[in-house]
Amino acid sequence: MITADCPSAPLLRTSVDLDAGHGAVVAAVLRATALGVVEARLNGVPASPDVLTPGWSAYEQRLRYAEWDVRELIRPTTIVVLSVGNGWYRGRMGWLGMQSVYGPERAAAAELLLTFEDGHRQTVVTDEHWQAASSGVLSDDWYDGQVTDTRLLMPADAHLAPDDVWTQARVVDFDPSVLEPYIGPPVRRHEEIAPTVVGRTAEGHLLLDFRQNIVGWLRIRVQGAEGAELVVRHAEVLEDGDLSVRPLRSAAAVDRYVLSGAEDVLEPTFTFHGFQYATIEGWTGTDESAVEAVKAVVVGSVLERTGHFSCSDADLTRLHENVVWGMRGNFLEVPTDCPQRDERMGYIGDLAAFAPTAAYLFDVRDFMRDWLRDLSLEQEKAGGLVPIVVPDVLKYETGMYTPPEGVVIKPAPMALYHDGAVWIPWALYEQYGDLRFLEEQRRSVADYLKLIEDTLNEDGTLTEGFQLGDWLDPAAPPEDPSAARADREVLATACMYRSVDLAARMARALGDDEEAERRALVADRIRQGFTTRYVGTDGRIRSDAPTVYALAIAFGLVSGAGARAAGDRLAQLVADGGHVIATGFVGTPFILHALSASGHTDTAYRLLTQKECPSWLYQVSMGATTIWERWDAIRPDGSVNPGEMTSFNHYAFGSVADWMHRVVAGLSPLEPGYRRVLFAPRPGGGLSSAAARVRTPQGEAAIDWSIDGDRIRAAVQVPEGTEGILSLPGMAERTLAPGRHQIEERVPVL
């Protein structure tokens, strides 16, 4: 690792002359990594479209390196330049303002491997012979933005700079044993979005609307007076005719530029923002010229879209698109809770709620294997305790989840947030049929189960430990999002049961029948304890809240008459509440599934299509283009929720898309990896049609149904090598062979 002794983002340079007498270069590979983030250029040309390399991992135990094919960029003399930003390694992290969490200085390492046609190899590595200089990137931070003086040395021009502006690079101590190649995909720029001009703010700043809440930055092409300044501010929503920046908390989200006097292309690639709106202070062109000169650049991990949904209700289709955009914005290196404020962390609980939806919408196999590796490493480092976030930056921050120094709290499972160690790999296995998710997480799951068993009461319930509960139940006051209707002990015991039950299925899938049986006995003990302690003789579950019934039904904690009673009570609570949402992070992913599974699909549809606050379509009616953190992030009067946490891009409540795929469209795996496919649409909610398709390991599975009068028509695609099961309302199931099928039936009166 090498660095430069300068306050700005360092530039590191070397000149490579090809070894003579060996013919042409037939292969050239550049490997690069950083304590921070690094961009590499060869003779001024980017080595790769990747940005934010090497991303965020459990740096103490694992630092990834990128590998790029650069043969087309090699010349007889090639100038290699590395520019290094703070990134997650050294930037500000957490709401308490931690700085340089992982280390005091940024640095980079690279290795250029050249292979000639005669087999000769030439290797160039970063060492003390490289040159170093300060750049025009004066400061860079995830939360606060980037400050750039384009009059100074910029990375794209550094290969041309004379030798007298360079000093000798300094070698930084580094343990190379932590280096690993990427498992997951890189981060890259995706599409660009042109703005519409809203007008000018009261201060005279140009106000732009990109019509979509995105994650990325602005690229601005501008020519202004030398030394003139442009200041770009970002926000997700407007309030009182200007940017609403209070929800960003301490994150400034401001990019500042000093212009060179020539034409500048401004792009802050050492930061990122979550925004739909931006203001530009210092814009001297016409307002209309900004439409061509300014573009929002969408940035995120490279993920291939695999799953789709549409229906005859435009609002529901828009809701599904909001789910997609929320995932795209938050799947940047790690699956974050939000991309805009002073947080942006990989919360396990949020993903535990959303994992089935994520795995359907995009191919996240490598993305998730990479992140789950960090989960395992962090858990192992913590003695088997599952962290709240991955990578676990919160272990350095005494605050909401970490007791003060000297205070000892007995470790105990935290509902949803720890359970994700089991739920997430199972959801991925169910979608892709890839046993690697279970095998690679085997120890993680076993360690978590040991914690569960060590914490269980004699009666099989869980009453110890700190619980966030049904986080962001809409009944909770803005200042206390954990004050939910559902009893925390009931939630914790229910979630613990699901984890042990899934772990038993994991062991069976891995061929460990003895361990599977042992775990099944533990799960049965928890289920009995749940029933005895929390379910009354009248079938009521402690706290009598929608979430407790939803979990009891969806997890199989109640069965037979007990399940019917729970379903009836859940439907009654939803109806009595006016068919608006009454669940938080724990209950929301399961409430529609519980309703439809217990014979109340009509009630589920009324909840899904509700437009009063709080509801999914209320957000759509208020102009949302992603999923909100709070059900009423914007209140009916147009004001922004006064709570300290108010993100407008938070995918957890987007877990509703799983029900839309499985029940509305009717497409789901009957066996892991869609080895058998269930086509079981359950029309309702006034819909006249719906369609879903997903790329499975065997090929595309799809269904497109419509209703015309008393007739239902369905076009079904069954992948090769699989078997389809068609289940239409009120009709006997039928088996479908691989291929396309056109079905038309009379809808029975039910």
Phi and psi in degrees as a GROMACS rama.xvg file:
@    title "Ramachandran Plot"
@    xaxis  label "Phi"
@    yaxis  label "Psi"
@TYPE xy
-132.561  159.552  ILE-2
-150.87  179.778  THR-3
-120.685  146.198  ALA-4
-86.8472  85.0881  ASP-5
-155.243  153.991  CYS-6
-78.1771  -22.1015  PRO-7
-87.8952  177.644  SER-8
-63.2649  121.956  ALA-9
-69.5576  149.593  PRO-10
-113.258  135.34  LEU-11
-127.331  134.634  LEU-12
-141.9  146.455  ARG-13
-147.258  157.648  THR-14
-111.734  131.091  SER-15
-116.046  115.466  VAL-16
-98.694  130.299  ASP-17
-65.5264  139.046  LEU-18
-59.9968  133.542  ASP-19
-84.2476  154.572  ALA-20
85.1589  15.4944  GLY-21
-121.696  8.51578  HIS-22
81.7837  -161.179  GLY-23
-78.1065  157.057  ALA-24
-78.713  123.117  VAL-25
-102.687  -15.0856  VAL-26
-153.671  140.758  ALA-27
-144.726  122.116  ALA-28
-124.778  129.116  VAL-29
-110.167  123.015  LEU-30
-106.648  137.858  ARG-31
-146.771  147.135  ALA-32
-152.317  177.536  THR-33
-162.112  153.879  ALA-34
-89.4692  85.1355  LEU-35
133.656  -142.276  GLY-36
-129.854  148.753  VAL-37
-132.34  143.555  VAL-38
-121.843  136.707  GLU-39
-116.684  139.023  ALA-40
-132.158  143.324  ARG-41
-117.21  115.421  LEU-42
53.0771  36.9049  ASN-43
87.6494  -5.64037  GLY-44
-99.8171  130.744  VAL-45
-56.9882  136.974  PRO-46
-69.6718  -20.4303  ALA-47
-163.042  156.763  SER-48
-75.5786  -4.97263  PRO-49
-63.0436  146.255  ASP-50
-130.443  162.149  VAL-51
61.1678  30.151  LEU-52
-73.2657  137.617  THR-53
-97.5539  24.8169  PRO-54
75.0995  -157.183  GLY-55
-121.655  121.976  TRP-56
-138.166  -179.812  SER-57
-72.8954  80.3103  ALA-58
-53.8019  -34.1674  TYR-59
-61.7623  -23.2586  GLU-60
-123.557  -15.1084  GLN-61
-156.789  120.109  ARG-62
-123.806  120.183  LEU-63
-83.714  155.505  ARG-64
-126.433  147.29  TYR-65
-94.0258  156.383  ALA-66
-133.989  121.081  GLU-67
-124.214  139.785  TRP-68
-82.2934  114.926  ASP-69
-121.37  21.0536  VAL-70
-57.242  -38.6317  ARG-71
-68.8572  -13.8369  GLU-72
-98.9456  -4.29694  LEU-73
-80.1281  132.969  ILE-74
-124.967  169.77  ARG-75
-50.9632  -38.8562  PRO-76
-124.505  122.204  THR-77
-120.435  124.847  THR-78
-95.3927  118.605  ILE-79
-100.843  127.732  VAL-80
-126.072  130.472  VAL-81
-111.295  132.645  LEU-82
-114.995  139.465  SER-83
-127.132  123.165  VAL-84
-105.706  171.739  GLY-85
-68.4887  -42.4474  ASN-86
57.9143  -158.23  GLY-87
-70.6556  -26.2134  TRP-88
-64.0464  -44.8868  TYR-89
-122.593  -6.39138  ARG-90
-77.2141  177.562  GLY-91
-72.1285  136.394  ARG-92
-137.353  138.035  MET-93
84.4188  157.092  GLY-94
-74.7426  -9.50025  TRP-95
-94.7474  3.83144  LEU-96
81.2275  30.3094  GLY-97
-61.0197  137.525  MET-98
-122.081  145.86  GLN-99
50.645  51.7369  SER-100
-60.9528  -42.7745  VAL-101
-96.0358  -14.427  TYR-102
176.186  160.408  GLY-103
-81.8958  -19.5632  PRO-104
-143.113  150.529  GLU-105
-89.4535  152.2  ARG-106
-160.571  167.478  ALA-107
-139.625  156.751  ALA-108
-137.091  144.743  ALA-109
-147.433  156.356  ALA-110
-143.502  121.54  GLU-111
-105.449  118.791  LEU-112
-110.298  116.903  LEU-113
-111.715  130.82  LEU-114
-118.082  128.478  THR-115
-98.336  166.954  PHE-116
-66.4013  -20.6333  GLU-117
-91.748  6.07964  ASP-118
95.3114  -10.2023  GLY-119
-63.1614  144.715  HIS-120
-122.954  140.723  ARG-121
-125.099  131.616  GLN-122
-123.276  133.691  THR-123
-123.665  128.275  VAL-124
-127.774  157.127  VAL-125
-68.2936  130.113  THR-126
-156.907  -170.386  ASP-127
-68.1547  -9.14066  GLU-128
-84.9545  -7.98817  HIS-129
-73.3544  158.195  TRP-130
-95.2835  157.499  GLN-131
-138.119  146.78  ALA-132
-155.133  160.411  ALA-133
-84.5189  153.356  SER-134
-113.516  177.209  SER-135
-79.4282  -2.99282  GLY-136
-84.2406  95.4093  VAL-137
-75.3568  -32.0974  LEU-138
-155.97  152.065  SER-139
-152.328  136.901  ASP-140
-157.158  142.972  ASP-141
-58.1861  -47.7814  TRP-142
-80.2882  -39.7724  TYR-143
-96.9359  -16.5195  ASP-144
101.735  -166.66  GLY-145
-127.185  141.774  GLN-146
-115.512  124.054  VAL-147
-131.793  129.759  THR-148
-108.706  103.334  ASP-149
-72.5837  -6.38844  THR-150
-76.3069  -17.3391  ARG-151
-93.4804  -177.344  LEU-152
-69.5152  120.568  LEU-153
-104.132  151.062  MET-154
-54.6339  -38.0296  PRO-155
-68.4095  -21.172  ALA-156
-107.169  -0.966466  ASP-157
-64.0292  -26.7182  ALA-158
-68.9109  -19.0275  HIS-159
-95.2663  -9.46732  LEU-160
-67.9701  140.07  ALA-161
-65.344  158.409  PRO-162
-63.2418  -25.3341  ASP-163
-73.0121  -7.00878  ASP-164
-93.2179  -0.96485  VAL-165
-107.973  149.271  TRP-166
-121.171  -176.819  THR-167
-81.5503  135.372  GLN-168
-66.7631  152.243  ALA-169
-107.813  133.657  ARG-170
-80.2756  135.532  VAL-171
-110.185  134.187  VAL-172
-60.3575  136.88  ASP-173
-158.095  140.144  PHE-174
-93.8729  106.128  ASP-175
-70.6918  -9.70648  PRO-176
-67.3878  -16.8611  SER-177
-85.7129  -4.84487  VAL-178
-71.6002  135.22  LEU-179
-143.466  150.178  GLU-180
-71.9224  160.968  PRO-181
-60.6429  140.007  TYR-182
-96.5293  -44.1628  ILE-183
-86.7535  178.025  GLY-184
-79.6429  162.285  PRO-185
-78.6908  172.254  PRO-186
-97.7593  135.251  VAL-187
-142.36  165.507  ARG-188
-70.1245  143.573  ARG-189
-115.001  -122.394  HIS-190
-81.4817  168.456  GLU-191
-115.895  144.694  GLU-192
-124.89  127.254  ILE-193
-82.0019  148.874  ALA-194
-89.2387  166.089  PRO-195
-107.909  146.964  THR-196
-89.0683  118.737  VAL-197
-78.0167  -39.0155  VAL-198
145.569  -144.248  GLY-199
-120.522  143.823  ARG-200
-77.155  175.612  THR-201
-59.9592  -27.5854  ALA-202
-85.1812  -3.06243  GLU-203
90.3797  8.6146  GLY-204
-80.7653  143.453  HIS-205
-68.641  129.23  LEU-206
-112.677  123.079  LEU-207
-118.823  145.91  LEU-208
-123.862  124.563  ASP-209
-97.3816  1.85005  PHE-210
64.5686  7.48714  ARG-211
-152.951  129.867  GLN-212
-73.8444  117.657  ASN-213
-128.638  176.759  ILE-214
-124.694  130.748  VAL-215
157.896  -132.768  GLY-216
-159.193  176.768  TRP-217
-99.3505  138.627  LEU-218
-106.306  124.493  ARG-219
-123.772  126.688  ILE-220
-103.949  118.464  ARG-221
-151.136  148.587  VAL-222
-128.228  121.759  GLN-223
-140.9  -179.45  GLY-224
-63.4634  141.841  ALA-225
-58.0716  129.781  GLU-226
90.2417  -10.7761  GLY-227
-66.6012  154.499  ALA-228
-117.354  141.73  GLU-229
-116.946  135.662  LEU-230
-124.111  122.284  VAL-231
-111.269  123.961  VAL-232
-116.311  152.471  ARG-233
-130.667  147.666  HIS-234
-159.922  160.34  ALA-235
-85.3086  -30.2054  GLU-236
-139.665  167.784  VAL-237
-105.193  154.037  LEU-238
-148.555  125.722  GLU-239
56.3261  38.8325  ASP-240
78.3482  10.5684  GLY-241
-143.28  175.989  ASP-242
-62.5768  136.357  LEU-243
-92.6138  99.935  SER-244
-101.216  -9.61004  VAL-245
-57.2314  -40.2526  ARG-246
-62.2255  -16.3176  PRO-247
-74.7127  -11.1368  LEU-248
55.8896  -122.969  ARG-249
-85.9062  -4.86483  SER-250
-72.3274  122.607  ALA-251
-74.2448  -39.1479  ALA-252
53.1881  48.1823  ALA-253
-126.193  129.674  VAL-254
-109.315  131.381  ASP-255
-120.884  139.534  ARG-256
-133.283  139.69  TYR-257
-107.222  124.756  VAL-258
-81.8674  153.45  LEU-259
-88.4876  -19.1219  SER-260
101.136  -25.4495  GLY-261
-92.3729  -175.686  ALA-262
-73.0274  125.758  GLU-263
-111.135  139.599  ASP-264
-109.659  110.775  VAL-265
-100.83  124.615  LEU-266
-153.042  111.853  GLU-267
-87.6366  82.5572  PRO-268
-83.2172  5.34649  THR-269
-106.743  20.7915  PHE-270
-150.704  177.085  THR-271
-156.369  158.02  PHE-272
-134.095  153.723  HIS-273
-105.604  120.742  GLY-274
-164.107  158.844  PHE-275
-121.013  -27.6164  GLN-276
-118.263  152.823  TYR-277
-147.938  149.445  ALA-278
-115.882  148.1  THR-279
-122.027  115.596  ILE-280
-92.3635  130.901  GLU-281
97.3719  6.75301  GLY-282
-73.4049  117.391  TRP-283
-104.926  -8.13155  THR-284
-75.6662  178.144  GLY-285
-69.5726  155.717  THR-286
-59.5559  -39.3651  ASP-287
-66.5975  -30.6101  GLU-288
-65.0934  -21.5351  SER-289
-66.6773  -25.1071  ALA-290
-61.5463  -36.4094  VAL-291
-89.397  -32.0107  GLU-292
-86.1432  -20.066  ALA-293
-118.399  131.865  VAL-294
-134.917  140.986  LYS-295
-87.1235  125.811  ALA-296
-100.659  117.569  VAL-297
-81.1004  126.163  VAL-298
-122.9  140.788  VAL-299
-178.634  172.897  GLY-300
-64.5654  148.726  SER-301
-79.0527  107.526  VAL-302
-129.672  133.409  LEU-303
-87.0469  129.255  GLU-304
-68.7785  131.166  ARG-305
-123.287  -26.1654  THR-306
-121.93  142.832  GLY-307
-138.27  158.352  HIS-308
-153.354  143.586  PHE-309
-153.623  162.522  SER-310
-157.084  176.844  CYS-311
-74.9947  -12.1981  SER-312
-94.3795  111.787  ASP-313
-61.0389  -33.9891  ALA-314
-68.7521  -39.1774  ASP-315
-68.2  -38.0372  LEU-316
-63.9653  -40.1264  THR-317
-64.3373  -39.9244  ARG-318
-57.6476  -43.716  LEU-319
-64.3157  -39.7584  HIS-320
-64.0047  -35.0417  GLU-321
-62.1946  -38.5209  ASN-322
-61.8033  -44.9546  VAL-323
-61.2552  -47.6629  VAL-324
-66.1109  -35.3747  TRP-325
-63.848  -39.6651  GLY-326
-67.3719  -44.466  MET-327
-57.9288  -41.9901  ARG-328
-69.9419  -32.4393  GLY-329
-97.1661  -9.88347  ASN-330
-94.442  69.0133  PHE-331
-119.975  99.5998  LEU-332
71.954  -54.303  GLU-333
-131.223  158.741  VAL-334
-78.5907  95.7813  PRO-335
-86.3487  162.921  THR-336
-74.6309  -39.5719  ASP-337
-156.646  156.072  CYS-338
-111.558  10.6841  PRO-339
-123.981  -38.8406  GLN-340
-93.1929  -169.816  ARG-341
-82.1548  60.0362  ASP-342
-147.613  -90.3164  GLU-343
58.723  49.7087  ARG-344
-115.603  160.509  MET-345
-86.2788  72.8066  GLY-346
-68.0902  126.056  TYR-347
-67.3584  -38.1075  ILE-348
-63.2162  -42.8013  GLY-349
-59.4613  -43.3884  ASP-350
-74.1832  -32.0025  LEU-351
-57.7276  -37.591  ALA-352
-71.812  -31.5178  ALA-353
-105.155  -10.9372  PHE-354
-55.1467  -43.7618  ALA-355
-60.5506  -38.4371  PRO-356
-66.8471  -45.2074  THR-357
-59.7688  -44.1448  ALA-358
-68.7059  -26.6102  ALA-359
-76.243  -44.3926  TYR-360
-72.0837  -37.7657  LEU-361
-137.006  157.358  PHE-362
-78.7631  98.9454  ASP-363
-108.859  18.7087  VAL-364
-57.7392  -55.873  ARG-365
-71.4525  -37.8804  ASP-366
-55.1548  -46.9226  PHE-367
-76.6371  -34.1813  MET-368
-61.8522  -37.9001  ARG-369
-63.6876  -48.9619  ASP-370
-67.3295  -40.2126  TRP-371
-65.1428  -28.712  LEU-372
-62.509  -41.7289  ARG-373
-65.958  -37.8216  ASP-374
-57.3702  -46.583  LEU-375
-62.8749  -42.5526  SER-376
-64.9555  -44.0918  LEU-377
-66.2762  -39.5585  GLU-378
-64.8495  -42.9967  GLN-379
-62.9991  -41.374  GLU-380
-64.6741  -29.7809  LYS-381
-89.7875  14.6567  ALA-382
74.1306  25.4159  GLY-383
101.819  -9.35267  GLY-384
-80.1341  126.377  LEU-385
-69.7045  131.956  VAL-386
-74.5639  168.435  PRO-387
-82.3734  -37.2265  ILE-388
-127.615  153.087  VAL-389
-135.081  126.912  VAL-390
-59.4298  152.929  PRO-391
-88.1143  72.9637  ASP-392
-71.964  -21.019  VAL-393
-70.6067  -13.3416  LEU-394
-66.4384  -16.794  LYS-395
-94.3464  -2.35197  TYR-396
-120.829  115.536  GLU-397
-79.2209  116.359  THR-398
-170.237  -130.901  GLY-399
-61.5599  -39.6142  MET-400
-109.01  -5.93957  TYR-401
-118.989  124.511  THR-402
-67.8507  154.589  PRO-403
-59.1715  157.322  PRO-404
-57.8749  133.052  GLU-405
92.1548  -13.975  GLY-406
-93.5386  123.758  VAL-407
-106.045  123.731  VAL-408
-118.864  129.038  ILE-409
-61.7035  127.503  LYS-410
-60.943  140.269  PRO-411
-151.625  153.82  ALA-412
-62.3235  139.812  PRO-413
-109.213  119.696  MET-414
-53.2675  135.713  ALA-415
72.7776  -52.6973  LEU-416
-71.4702  -32.0858  TYR-417
-92.822  -31.3211  HIS-418
-63.269  -21.9828  ASP-419
-57.7734  -23.7715  GLY-420
-61.2789  -23.8311  ALA-421
-103.57  -46.1428  VAL-422
-63.5796  -39.0106  TRP-423
-67.8143  -53.4221  ILE-424
-60.626  -32.0942  PRO-425
-67.0798  -42.5075  TRP-426
-60.9078  -38.3809  ALA-427
-69.4169  -39.9153  LEU-428
-64.0806  -42.0526  TYR-429
-62.5419  -39.0244  GLU-430
-74.4631  -43.5709  GLN-431
-105.613  -15.944  TYR-432
66.6156  23.0364  GLY-433
-98.5122  110.225  ASP-434
-66.5662  -13.8754  LEU-435
-59.4648  -33.3601  ARG-436
-62.1947  -37.2717  PHE-437
-79.2232  -40.6024  LEU-438
-66.2674  -47.6957  GLU-439
-68.4105  -24.8533  GLU-440
-101.667  11.8333  GLN-441
-56.1931  -49.2952  ARG-442
-68.0924  -40.7326  ARG-443
-57.5846  -46.838  SER-444
-64.4373  -43.046  VAL-445
-62.6394  -41.5202  ALA-446
-65.1267  -39.1084  ASP-447
-67.7249  -39.7399  TYR-448
-63.8408  -34.9194  LEU-449
-61.92  -41.6894  LYS-450
-61.6241  -43.2273  LEU-451
-59.1405  -49.3667  ILE-452
-66.2439  -32.9545  GLU-453
-71.709  -20.2438  ASP-454
-103.888  -15.5679  THR-455
-57.1687  140.359  LEU-456
-72.3  165.931  ASN-457
-58.9378  -31.4974  GLU-458
-85.9766  4.2135  ASP-459
89.0063  7.42127  GLY-460
-100.579  169.477  THR-461
-120.928  116.938  LEU-462
-122.633  -5.06343  THR-463
-95.6137  161.883  GLU-464
93.222  164.964  GLY-465
-84.586  133.208  PHE-466
-127.484  136.425  GLN-467
-82.558  -14.4284  LEU-468
69.2677  -158.938  GLY-469
-81.1896  73.9742  ASP-470
-51.2941  130.835  TRP-471
64.7895  33.0653  LEU-472
-53.9738  131.855  ASP-473
-62.2677  -16.2043  PRO-474
-76.6154  -15.7163  ALA-475
-70.6684  141.129  ALA-476
-68.5053  154.609  PRO-477
-53.7947  -33.3469  PRO-478
-84.553  -7.13226  GLU-479
-141.424  79.0015  ASP-480
-68.1701  -9.02408  PRO-481
-90.171  -5.81766  SER-482
-81.9083  71.8539  ALA-483
-93.1906  166.97  ALA-484
-71.6902  -34.765  ARG-485
-74.9663  136.701  ALA-486
-64.8557  132.931  ASP-487
-69.3345  -36.6801  ARG-488
-64.8869  -39.9129  GLU-489
-62.2494  -45.856  VAL-490
-61.8538  -45.49  LEU-491
-62.9985  -43.7566  ALA-492
-67.222  -40.588  THR-493
-63.5356  -45.9316  ALA-494
-66.5911  -36.9912  CYS-495
-63.5651  -40.0208  MET-496
-60.2598  -46.5002  TYR-497
-61.4841  -40.3189  ARG-498
-62.0236  -44.2073  SER-499
-69.394  -39.2398  VAL-500
-62.5407  -45.2772  ASP-501
-66.4534  -37.4919  LEU-502
-62.8911  -34.5182  ALA-503
-65.0885  -41.1554  ALA-504
-65.9746  -36.8473  ARG-505
-60.2923  -47.8157  MET-506
-60.6755  -39.4617  ALA-507
-66.3889  -40.2631  ARG-508
-63.8091  -30.2314  ALA-509
-87.5206  2.81217  LEU-510
85.333  10.477  GLY-511
-99.8356  77.4504  ASP-512
-65.6112  -34.5849  ASP-513
-63.9101  -45.699  GLU-514
-68.1272  -36.1914  GLU-515
-59.7797  -43.7324  ALA-516
-66.4511  -41.0203  GLU-517
-61.0969  -44.7459  ARG-518
-65.7316  -37.4996  ARG-519
-61.3796  -36.2408  ALA-520
-67.0149  -38.7261  LEU-521
-64.3252  -43.2312  VAL-522
-60.8822  -41.0547  ALA-523
-64.6615  -36.6113  ASP-524
-63.0109  -42.393  ARG-525
-65.7229  -42.1459  ILE-526
-62.1843  -42.5057  ARG-527
-64.4605  -41.2203  GLN-528
-63.4435  -39.4738  GLY-529
-60.8631  -47.6858  PHE-530
-64.25  -44.2683  THR-531
-67.832  -42.2949  THR-532
-86.6403  -33.4646  ARG-533
-114.19  -16.8412  TYR-534
-103.083  121.237  VAL-535
-77.5417  170.552  GLY-536
-64.6184  -21.6181  THR-537
-89.4463  4.88942  ASP-538
87.181  -6.31378  GLY-539
-73.4939  139.941  ARG-540
-102.444  140.778  ILE-541
-47.191  133.265  ARG-542
83.5167  -15.7725  SER-543
47.8639  43.5058  ASP-544
-107.968  151.623  ALA-545
-52.5379  -38.9758  PRO-546
-63.3243  -38.9077  THR-547
-66.6738  -35.3581  VAL-548
-73.0013  -39.5309  TYR-549
-59.3482  -44.824  ALA-550
-68.3079  -41.8028  LEU-551
-60.0716  -40.2174  ALA-552
-74.776  -51.5059  ILE-553
-64.634  -32.788  ALA-554
-89.44  -8.6724  PHE-555
80.3563  24.0601  GLY-556
-75.0224  -22.0213  LEU-557
-123.72  152.038  VAL-558
-147.992  168.142  SER-559
56.4771  -131.198  GLY-560
-62.213  -33.2702  ALA-561
-64.563  -39.0508  GLY-562
-68.5193  -39.1904  ALA-563
-64.175  -42.1176  ARG-564
-64.543  -41.9865  ALA-565
-64.3064  -40.7259  ALA-566
-64.5957  -42.1246  GLY-567
-63.6385  -41.8551  ASP-568
-67.5349  -39.5601  ARG-569
-61.8587  -45.9457  LEU-570
-61.8846  -38.3689  ALA-571
-65.4803  -42.7843  GLN-572
-62.2215  -41.5254  LEU-573
-63.772  -43.6122  VAL-574
-65.6328  -44.8701  ALA-575
-62.7208  -29.4026  ASP-576
-83.1551  2.19351  GLY-577
85.0365  19.7209  GLY-578
57.4123  39.4125  HIS-579
-113.249  164.987  VAL-580
-67.1175  136.411  ILE-581
-136.753  30.8515  ALA-582
-130.478  159.303  THR-583
-112.549  -150.87  GLY-584
-60.4515  -33.5841  PHE-585
-80.2878  -45.193  VAL-586
-81.4409  -31.5063  GLY-587
-59.8625  -42.2768  THR-588
-62.2221  -16.1227  PRO-589
-117.139  -11.9707  PHE-590
-67.226  -42.1614  ILE-591
-68.4664  -39.6098  LEU-592
-60.0797  -41.7753  HIS-593
-66.5741  -40.0757  ALA-594
-64.6322  -48.5999  LEU-595
-69.2467  -34.4239  SER-596
-69.0814  -24.1103  ALA-597
-102.104  16.2082  SER-598
87.8279  19.6155  GLY-599
-123.867  47.8197  HIS-600
-62.7173  -36.5513  THR-601
-60.9633  -39.7598  ASP-602
-65.8017  -39.2841  THR-603
-61.0757  -42.6695  ALA-604
-64.1053  -39.4406  TYR-605
-63.3407  -36.1128  ARG-606
-69.1412  -42.0422  LEU-607
-65.541  -40.1372  LEU-608
-93.5208  3.03755  THR-609
-61.3274  139.435  GLN-610
-115.483  -4.2841  LYS-611
-79.2883  155.13  GLU-612
-80.5299  133.783  CYS-613
-93.7478  135.71  PRO-614
-166.008  167.534  SER-615
-67.3628  -44.2231  TRP-616
-78.52  -15.1022  LEU-617
-59.8476  -43.2768  TYR-618
-59.7132  -43.3968  GLN-619
-62.0343  -42.6038  VAL-620
-65.2222  -23.4261  SER-621
-92.3862  10.0665  MET-622
90.2294  12.939  GLY-623
-63.5155  143.015  ALA-624
-120.52  0.834408  THR-625
-139.248  -178.267  THR-626
-91.177  136.194  ILE-627
-84.8633  157.288  TRP-628
-73.0287  -44.0362  GLU-629
-105.588  144.163  ARG-630
-59.9965  -32.0812  TRP-631
-118.042  46.4951  ASP-632
-56.2484  -38.1678  ALA-633
-111.772  125.408  ILE-634
-80.9104  162.92  ARG-635
-55.4996  -26.5999  PRO-636
-83.0832  3.03088  ASP-637
91.6423  -4.75711  GLY-638
-81.797  155.167  SER-639
-82.9547  136.659  VAL-640
-50.7743  133.527  ASN-641
-77.0082  -3.31978  PRO-642
-61.8805  152.803  GLY-643
-65.1414  -30.6932  GLU-644
-105.065  107.732  MET-645
-143.895  83.6369  THR-646
-94.4013  143.691  SER-647
-104.659  13.8987  PHE-648
-147.309  88.6026  ASN-649
-144.678  108.9  HIS-650
-78.6867  -8.1397  TYR-651
-54.7429  -48.2688  ALA-652
-72.6535  -7.9981  PHE-653
-72.5395  -2.09975  GLY-654
-59.1268  -15.2511  SER-655
-58.2855  -25.817  VAL-656
-60.8873  -27.404  ALA-657
-61.1502  -41.0214  ASP-658
-69.4033  -35.4674  TRP-659
-63.2101  -40.1959  MET-660
-68.2771  -47.7544  HIS-661
-81.3378  -34.1149  ARG-662
-110.86  -48.8922  VAL-663
-65.1008  -58.3549  VAL-664
-77.084  -38.3069  ALA-665
90.5052  42.2721  GLY-666
-127.899  121.039  LEU-667
-159.21  159.062  SER-668
-80.3951  130.416  PRO-669
-84.6831  -26.6878  LEU-670
-131.414  153.469  GLU-671
-52.3662  136.519  PRO-672
74.9516  15.9386  GLY-673
60.3191  34.4813  TYR-674
-64.0507  -29.0158  ARG-675
-129.875  138.292  ARG-676
-118.231  132.871  VAL-677
-100.121  125.922  LEU-678
-112.755  100.151  PHE-679
-138.134  67.1667  ALA-680
-67.8958  144.409  PRO-681
-127.76  84.5601  ARG-682
-59.0687  150.02  PRO-683
175.983  -174.73  GLY-684
63.9794  19.5912  GLY-685
78.6305  7.34678  GLY-686
-74.6996  140.863  LEU-687
-103.879  -11.9414  SER-688
-163.425  159.531  SER-689
-160.863  154.515  ALA-690
-146.801  146.938  ALA-691
-147.375  147.255  ALA-692
-147.282  147.212  ARG-693
-146.349  140.694  VAL-694
-85.161  114.469  ARG-695
-98.755  171.155  THR-696
-59.2859  -19.6695  PRO-697
-98.3078  -7.59288  GLN-698
130.707  -173.849  GLY-699
-81.3815  132.14  GLU-700
-108.966  137.908  ALA-701
-153.121  152.158  ALA-702
-144.28  140.359  ILE-703
-140.233  106.039  ASP-704
-115.972  155.401  TRP-705
-147.766  154.673  SER-706
-120.21  131.726  ILE-707
-133.71  103.805  ASP-708
65.7491  -121.048  GLY-709
-101.938  17.2416  ASP-710
-112.373  137.701  ARG-711
-115.172  130.889  ILE-712
-117.024  138.935  ARG-713
-140.271  128.74  ALA-714
-101.783  122.348  ALA-715
-123.828  134.732  VAL-716
-114.808  118.881  GLN-717
-104.626  124.107  VAL-718
-64.4468  153.616  PRO-719
-61.5086  143.003  GLU-720
79.0348  8.42889  GLY-721
-125.754  -179.829  THR-722
-130.38  134.968  GLU-723
-103.277  143.848  GLY-724
-118.053  119.138  ILE-725
-99.6292  124.808  LEU-726
-128.355  105.323  SER-727
-101.701  151.003  LEU-728
-55.5817  127.431  PRO-729
74.3864  9.86147  GLY-730
-122.66  157.662  MET-731
-69.9745  146.006  ALA-732
-66.8113  151.446  GLU-733
-137.022  151.903  ARG-734
-92.0896  136.815  THR-735
-116.712  133.287  LEU-736
-79.0061  164.077  ALA-737
-56.6864  144.844  PRO-738
123.488  -170.797  GLY-739
-97.0285  142.055  ARG-740
-134.193  136.859  HIS-741
-112.194  119.033  GLN-742
-120.389  137.063  ILE-743
-137.447  128.287  GLU-744
-141.173  157.064  GLU-745
-80.3679  132.831  ARG-746
-75.9442  119.862  VAL-747
-70.8164  152.885  PRO-748
-80.3626  118.085  VAL-749
